């Protein structure tokens, strides 16, 4: 009888512990973004193409572009954009100005505090620094970076944001995609060719996660950048291939394919 009584007590204690665990309210995040909800878009510029457009011609970095500069023959950083790729209506921006807003809104944001070593590398991989692109990208997109994550990984400072962006662009430049563009200077590349190259470089289906972006140079379509869908949780050691294949396809995430074909511009000598 005593043994039965003790067993009942033990079972009661276990039941109370289980009930407490399931009824415990998890701590609320102070981020306005839903937890673990955001993927990313890596916007990698083809600088000679951008500089050939009307918008690019006015930029300081374009006025000094020559064929000898590194960004003449490799991809440069436009930005790394937090986005809920499963929902075409959600693209959070300006997170340090209160509630995230539409990315069409222009809001003043914080100036990024970038350390000397990171800035030294960024000046090479992000020539738009010459016209303040890093400040724009941090205020608009970097302010939302990793705000949806839980635990110690939630949120990021400017050094982390730009360091992880640079790591991704370096991997893109080390892939056959860079050589595809170099081999086709002054020629037209189609969306199908670019997507096939992504499949070959990063695995079957990778091409379904990239968009070719073009601008106008006079009356001609020229390639200005690639928009590449990525999964979430980027680190400085993340594998670009894995991030691409984890992401939703552009059929889910994008309302248009943006560009069917464009010329790959060669930088001036």
Secondary structure, 3 states (H helix, E strand, C coil): CHHHHHHHHHHHHHHHHHHHHHHCCCCCCCCCCCCCCCEEEEEEECHHHHHHCHHHHCCHHHHCCCCCCHHHCCCEEEEEEEECCCCCCCCCECHHHCCCECCCCCCCCCCCCCCHHHHHHHHHHCHHHHHCHHHHHHHHCHHHCCCCCCHHHCCCCHHHHHHHHHHHHHHHHHCHHHHHHHHCECCEEEHHHHHHHHHHHHCCCHHHHEEEEEEEECCEEEEEEEEEEECCCCCCCCCHHHHHHHCCCHHHHCCCCCCCEEEECCCCC
